[in-house]
Amino acid sequence: MAQYIMRRLLQAIPTFFGITILSYALMSLSGNPVRQLTFKPGVKPADVARLEAQFGVNDPLLVQYLRWLAGDDWMRWDSDGDGISDGSVLISLDADNDGEPEPPGAKQGILRGDFGFSFIKKRPVLDLILERAMPTLELGLVSFVLGTGLGVVVGILAAVFHRGWFDQITRVLAVGLTAIPVFWFALMLLLFFSVQLKILPIGDRCAMTLEASCPPIWQRLEYMVLPVFVLSIGGIAGYSRIMRASMLDIINQDFIRTAQSKGLSDRRVWYVHAARNAMIPIATSIGPAVLGLLGGAVITETIFNYPGLGLTSTQAAISRDYPMVMALTVYAAVTTIIGYLLSDILYAVIDPRIRFS
């Protein structure tokens, strides 16, 4: 297993770099960020040119990508030994056009944990992501546990009581809840519980920062009720259908009939032997679920104004905050790789017969 995990991690390296290349190329096609941010009357062309040189967007695309990926100090050399690089191996990095090269290390690159500064917030992008990650984890973890746990339990019971009233009701509810658009369902909940009944807040949450923290979670549960309900309902509906179908297939197999013929109780056969084998398809969907857990729910966080990574990505895309968009893209790529690796590991945990060679 250790060799398999190591091999998958090594295979993820070219995948990661491929995602960064494609993402940066697509971002460059969206237009010059400086001209987008300075699109207003009265801006002098000289000021625009100065900002373009400062941000480095007038350099070749390959140079921009390498600087964003690995920084710019490795492109420099110090010919006179005075500690200040006065030339460049590849290009001139005179960002402010004053005729003097910038000091080395001005840009460190994402591989060193430096994602630059947000165009809109005027703060380091990494600090903003760390601030928004905690609300997303808080919301996603509760929704994941409720959605997965209840979905698996409902699916097992629906298969055990096949064609009974519980099975029929849960099947109809699962199909109906899956078909309802998330944004419409969230807005209807807000209209009913927050606008008409006024028993739950209409949205928002305390603004957590690195300097200040929110009250304990039990003092702000009311802000989580509706978002968690919206996110977990989809998980319950999806996992219950997957688990029900898998359980029905496992129950009809020979080893289940053999276990019953040996005198094992129906409860042990259904809830131990059958349920464990039926969990394998659930492991397949754990990867995307982890991605949602770590990446944030864009629609739900936006509707409920929940200050997580989902809402942050929406605001960054609308405001053309390119450093924030690219940092969130890298973050999503890493979480996707980790999520699918976790799915593969769960295969062997659930079913010891599975071996990776």
N, C-alpha and C positions, 0 to 999 in steps of 0.2 A: 504493500500500500504506500509506503514511504517513497519508493521509486516511482510509482505512478503519479503521486502528487508532485514530485520534483519534475517529472517529465511534462506534466501539464503546465506547471509554472514556467518552464522554459519555452513551451509552445505559446504561452500567453505573451511573451516579450515581443515577437514580431507582430502579433495581433494588436498589441497596445500601440506600437509605433505606426502601424497601418492606420489605426483610428485617428491618431494625432495628425498624420499627413492629410488624410481625407477631410477631417474637420477643419484644419487650417486652410486648405484649398477652398472649401465651400465658404468659409468665412471671408476670405479675400474676394470672392466673387460677389459678395453682397455690397461692395463699394468701399471707398476710402473712408475710414472712420472719422478722420479729421474734417473732411468736407461735409460729412453728415452732421457733425456736432457744431460746425460753424456756418451752417446754412441759414444765414440771416443777412439782411441789408447792412451795409456799413462796415463789413469786415474787409480789411485790406488784404490784397493778394500776398503781400509780404508777410503778414501775420500768419496767414494760412500756410505759406511755405515754411515759415519758422517752426510752426507746430508739427508739420509733416516731418521735418528733419529731427525735431525733438523726440517724436514718437517712433521714428525710424520707418514710417510707412512708405517713404519714397525710395527705399532700398529694394533690390531684387527680391522676389518672393522667397527664393531659397534662403537668402541671407536672413530675412525676417523670421522664417520658420526656425532656422538654426539658433538664432538669438533667443527666440521665445522658448525653445526646447532646452538649450544648454548654456545660455548666457552669452556674453560677449568678451569676457576676459581671456578666454582661450584663443580668441582670434588675434591677440595682440602680442607684441614682443618689445622688449626694452633693450635698445641698442647701446645706450650709454651707461646702463647700470645704475641710474639714479632712482629706481623704484617707480618710475612713471613710464607707462608704455607710450612710445612716440611713433609707432607705426602699426601696421596691421598686416597679417599674413594674407588675408583675403580681401579686405576692403578697408576703407577709411571710415572710422566710427566717430567722426566729428559731429556730435548730435546737435550742438548749438551753433554750428557754422561760424565759430570764432577763429578758425585756423589752428586751434590746439586740440589734440585728441583728448577724449574724456579719460578719467582715471580708470584703471582696470576694476572689474567687478561691479560696474554700475548696474548691470543687469545680470542676475544669477541664473535665470532659467527655471522651468518647472521641474526639471530633474533634480534640482537642489532645493525644491520647496518654495521657490519664489514665483508667484503667479502674477506679479505686477500690482498696479494700483487700479482701482475702479475709476472709470471716467466720471461716473455720476456721484458716487459716495466719497471720492477723494481719500480712500483708505485702502490698506493692503487687502487684496482679494482673499488671501488665506484667512485673515482675521474675520472677514465677513462670512466665509463658509463655515468656520468653526462656530460662530455665533448662531447661524441658522441650522446647523446640523443637530443641535440638541432638541429643539422643538420637533424636527422631523423624526428623529429617533423616538422621542416620547410618543408622538402620535402613531407612527408606524409600528412600533413594537406592540402597543396595546391592541391595535387593529389586527396585526398579524396573529397574535396569540388567540384572540377571540374568533377571528375568521377561520383559522386553521383548526383550532380545537373543536369548536362547535360544528364546523363543516364535516370533520371526520366522524364525530359522534352521530350526527344526523344521517350521514351516508351509511354508517354501519347499521343503525336501527332501521332505516328504510329497506335495506337488503334483508335483514333478519325477518322483518314483518312484510315481506314482499307481497304486493297486491292488497295489502290491508289499508285501513283508513289513514294511518300515519304515512305510509308510502305514497298514497295518492295525493294527500295534502302537500307534503313536502316537495313532491315533483312539480306540482302546479306552481307553488310559491317560488321554487328555484328557477323555473323557466321565466316566470313573470318578473322576478327581481333582476335576473340577468338581462332581460330585454329593456328595462327602464334605463334611459340615459342618466348618467351620474349627475350631470349638471342640473337636470330638471328635478331629480329626486332631492338633491341638496337644497335647491331653491324652494321646493314645496315644504320641506321640513322647516326651513327658516320662516316661511310665511305662516305656518301653523303654530309652531312652538314659540317663536320669538316675536312675531308681529301681532298675531291674534291673541294667543294665550299669555305671552310675555313671561314665561317661566324659565326661559333660557336666553343667554345673551345672543345678540344677533351676529356676533363674530368677534374677531380680534383676540388678543391674548397679550399678556404682559410682554414688553419689549426686552427680551434677554440680551445682554451684551457681555463682553468679557470682563467688564468692570463691575457690573451690577447683575444680580441674579433675581429670578422670579420667586414668589412665595412658594412654599411646599406644594407638591402636586395635589394633595388633598384639599387645599384651599382654592384651587382653580379647576376642579373637575368639571364645573359647569361649562367651561369653554371647550372641553374635550368631548362632551356627550354626543353632539350632533356630528362632528367630523369623524369620530370613531365609529359611530353607527353607520354612516354612509360607506366608509371604507370596509368595515367588517361584514356588512351585508353582502357585498359582492364576493368576498372570500367564502362565506358560509354557503352561498348558492353554488359557486363553482366547485368547491371541494366536496360538497355533499353529492353532487352529480357524479364526479369522478370516483368517489369512494363507493357509491352505490353500484355503479357499473362494474367496478373491479371486484367488489365483494360477491356479486351475483356470478361472476365468472369463476371465482375461486371456489365458491360453495359447491359448484357442480363438478369439481375435479375429483379424481380417484383418491387422492390422499386424504381428502376430507371424508369420503365414505369409509375409507379404511379406519380413520380415527374414530368415527362413530361406531363401526362394527366392533372395535376393541372395548367399547363400553364407556368411552369418555363422555362426559356430560355435554349437552348441546351448548351450554354457556361457554365451556372451555374450548370447544371446537370452533365456535363462531368468533368469540372475542379474543382468543389467543392465536390459534393456528391460522384461521382464515384472515383475521384482521391484519396480522403481521405481513402476510404475503400480499394482501391487497393494498398495503401502504406503498408499494414500489411506484405505482403511477403518481402518487402524491409527491414522492421525492423528485420527480421530473419537474414539477411546478414550483419547487422550493426556490430554484434559481431566480426566476422572474419575481417571485414574492420577495426575496431578499433585495432585489433591485428596487422594488417599490418601497421596501422598508427603509433603505438607506438613501434613495434618490428623491424621495418626496412625492406627494400626490399633487400634481400641478393643478388640476381642476378643483379638487376639494380644498386645498390650501388657498387658492385664489378666491373662491366663493366665500369661505369663512374668514378670510383675511388672517390666516394663520401664518405667522412669520417663519416659515421653514424654507427648505431649499426649493420646493416646488414653486412657491410664490416668488422667491428670489429669482429663479430662472425666467419666469414670466416677465417680471419687471425689467430684468437685464436685457431680454430680447426686444421688448418694446422700446426701451431707451437706447438701444444699440450700444450697450456697455460691453464692448468686445472682450476685454480681459476677463470679465466675470462669466460671460457666455462660454469662452474657451476653457476656463477653469472648471466650470460645471460639466462641460463635455468630457474632460479628462476624468473627473470624479465619477461620472456615470459609466465610463469605460472600465475603470478599475472595479467598481462595484459589480458590473455585469460579469466580468471575468471571475471574480470571487464567488458570485452567486452560482454560476454554472459549475464551478469546481466543487462547491458545496453539494450540489445535486449529485454529482458523480460519486462523491464520498459516501453520501447517504445510501446509495445503492448497496454498497458492501455492508454498511451497518445494519440495514434492514434485512437483507438476504445474504447470509454468509456464503451461499453457493456461488455468488458472483465473484469472480476473480479477474483482476486486470493484469495482463501479461505484457 
